[in-house]
Amino acid sequence: MLLLLLGIIVLHVAVLVLLFVSTIVSQWIVGNGHSTDLWQNCSTTSGNIQHCSLSSVNEWLQSVQATMILSVIFSVLSLFLFFCQLFTLTKGGRFYITGIFQILAGLCVMSAAAIYTVRHPEWHSNSDYSYGFAYILAWVAFPLALLSGVIYVILRKRE
């Protein structure tokens, strides 16, 4: 049982790291010395000087920002609730609340990545740009968060 708990905690922390990195790092769209994320647009000039400006204030981008932040919050809350339930839950009880919050985190990151995929204008108009690693990490975090949430729902507390 201890090895199973350790594996679940490692999976949860991995999801949390993926969510933090994909939310913070400026690599959602890259190309031609230009990188874009949820918060700023950066361009590199010929002298390797990087100039950054704030991202646009489009409603769709604000919804992507909000859902990514919500996914991080839900995942942190889920980890905290897991440790609380681990010590307070009765024998044979299931970690429903923890699982629900982790599934919500997965659904939030999926919504954010899907909205970003559909609405980002540079990707549709110019083929010189490609998705960066932070965008891909967001999509990787989605199934891992759902898997983690389902494991929490199925998991029963033993002695």
Secondary structure, 3 states (H helix, E strand, C coil): CHHHHHHHHHHHHHHHHHHHHHHHCCCCEEECCEEECCCEEEEECCCCCEEEEECCCCHHHHHHHHHHHHHHHHHHHHHHHHHHHHHHCCCCCECHHHHHHHHHHHHHHHHHHHHHHHHCHHHHHCCCCEECHHHHHHHHHHHHHHHHHHHHHHCECCC
